[in-house]
Amino acid sequence: MSAKTIQMTIDEALLVDVDDVVDSLGTSRSAFIRAALETALRSYRIQKMDERHERGYRLHPVQPGEFDDLQAGQAWGVE
């Protein structure tokens, strides 16, 4: 995988916070920001999947009795 150098603008106060964390982790700004972006992208993808699932259940709600066979076969450990 090749890397590209980018230029970005960041508020000074945020940069101070980033530098504090970077120092405490013993990493670089670049590594920290890459990890933060990966986390943000993962969160975005999960949010989009949740929205898709919600839309699907709204369009096709669970019908009464739809999962009765599945639930009857499960052991919940409660007596």
CNS distance restraints for C-alpha pairs under 8 A (distance, minus, plus):
assign (resid  10 and name CA) (resid  14 and name CA) 6.78 0.50 0.50
assign (resid  10 and name CA) (resid  15 and name CA) 6.48 0.50 0.50
assign (resid  11 and name CA) (resid  15 and name CA) 6.22 0.50 0.50
assign (resid  12 and name CA) (resid  16 and name CA) 6.21 0.50 0.50
assign (resid  13 and name CA) (resid  17 and name CA) 6.44 0.50 0.50
assign (resid  14 and name CA) (resid  18 and name CA) 6.16 0.50 0.50
assign (resid  15 and name CA) (resid  19 and name CA) 6.01 0.50 0.50
assign (resid  16 and name CA) (resid  20 and name CA) 6.17 0.50 0.50
assign (resid  17 and name CA) (resid  21 and name CA) 6.38 0.50 0.50
assign (resid  18 and name CA) (resid  22 and name CA) 5.98 0.50 0.50
assign (resid  18 and name CA) (resid  29 and name CA) 7.26 0.50 0.50
assign (resid  19 and name CA) (resid  23 and name CA) 5.98 0.50 0.50
assign (resid  19 and name CA) (resid  29 and name CA) 7.03 0.50 0.50
assign (resid  20 and name CA) (resid  24 and name CA) 6.30 0.50 0.50
assign (resid  21 and name CA) (resid  25 and name CA) 6.08 0.50 0.50
assign (resid  22 and name CA) (resid  26 and name CA) 5.86 0.50 0.50
assign (resid  22 and name CA) (resid  27 and name CA) 5.31 0.50 0.50
assign (resid  22 and name CA) (resid  28 and name CA) 5.93 0.50 0.50
assign (resid  22 and name CA) (resid  29 and name CA) 6.25 0.50 0.50
assign (resid  22 and name CA) (resid  32 and name CA) 6.70 0.50 0.50
assign (resid  23 and name CA) (resid  27 and name CA) 6.69 0.50 0.50
assign (resid  23 and name CA) (resid  28 and name CA) 7.95 0.50 0.50
assign (resid  27 and name CA) (resid  31 and name CA) 6.54 0.50 0.50
assign (resid  27 and name CA) (resid  32 and name CA) 6.86 0.50 0.50
assign (resid  28 and name CA) (resid  32 and name CA) 6.14 0.50 0.50
assign (resid  29 and name CA) (resid  33 and name CA) 5.99 0.50 0.50
assign (resid  30 and name CA) (resid  34 and name CA) 6.00 0.50 0.50
assign (resid  31 and name CA) (resid  35 and name CA) 6.22 0.50 0.50
assign (resid  32 and name CA) (resid  36 and name CA) 6.18 0.50 0.50
assign (resid  33 and name CA) (resid  37 and name CA) 6.06 0.50 0.50
assign (resid  34 and name CA) (resid  38 and name CA) 6.18 0.50 0.50
assign (resid  35 and name CA) (resid  39 and name CA) 6.16 0.50 0.50
assign (resid  36 and name CA) (resid  40 and name CA) 6.15 0.50 0.50
assign (resid  37 and name CA) (resid  41 and name CA) 6.07 0.50 0.50
assign (resid  38 and name CA) (resid  42 and name CA) 6.14 0.50 0.50
assign (resid  39 and name CA) (resid  43 and name CA) 6.14 0.50 0.50
assign (resid  40 and name CA) (resid  44 and name CA) 6.11 0.50 0.50
assign (resid  41 and name CA) (resid  45 and name CA) 6.21 0.50 0.50
assign (resid  42 and name CA) (resid  46 and name CA) 6.26 0.50 0.50
assign (resid  43 and name CA) (resid  47 and name CA) 6.15 0.50 0.50
assign (resid  44 and name CA) (resid  48 and name CA) 6.25 0.50 0.50
assign (resid  45 and name CA) (resid  49 and name CA) 6.23 0.50 0.50
assign (resid  46 and name CA) (resid  50 and name CA) 6.12 0.50 0.50
assign (resid  47 and name CA) (resid  51 and name CA) 6.20 0.50 0.50
assign (resid  48 and name CA) (resid  52 and name CA) 6.16 0.50 0.50
assign (resid  49 and name CA) (resid  53 and name CA) 6.13 0.50 0.50
assign (resid  50 and name CA) (resid  54 and name CA) 6.05 0.50 0.50
assign (resid  51 and name CA) (resid  55 and name CA) 6.06 0.50 0.50
assign (resid  52 and name CA) (resid  56 and name CA) 6.11 0.50 0.50
assign (resid  53 and name CA) (resid  57 and name CA) 6.18 0.50 0.50
assign (resid  54 and name CA) (resid  58 and name CA) 6.11 0.50 0.50
assign (resid  55 and name CA) (resid  59 and name CA) 6.16 0.50 0.50
assign (resid  56 and name CA) (resid  60 and name CA) 5.84 0.50 0.50
assign (resid  56 and name CA) (resid  61 and name CA) 7.75 0.50 0.50
assign (resid  57 and name CA) (resid  61 and name CA) 4.72 0.50 0.50
assign (resid  57 and name CA) (resid  62 and name CA) 7.02 0.50 0.50
assign (resid  62 and name CA) (resid  66 and name CA) 6.60 0.50 0.50
assign (resid  67 and name CA) (resid  71 and name CA) 6.21 0.50 0.50
assign (resid  68 and name CA) (resid  72 and name CA) 6.06 0.50 0.50
assign (resid  69 and name CA) (resid  73 and name CA) 6.65 0.50 0.50
assign (resid  70 and name CA) (resid  74 and name CA) 6.83 0.50 0.50
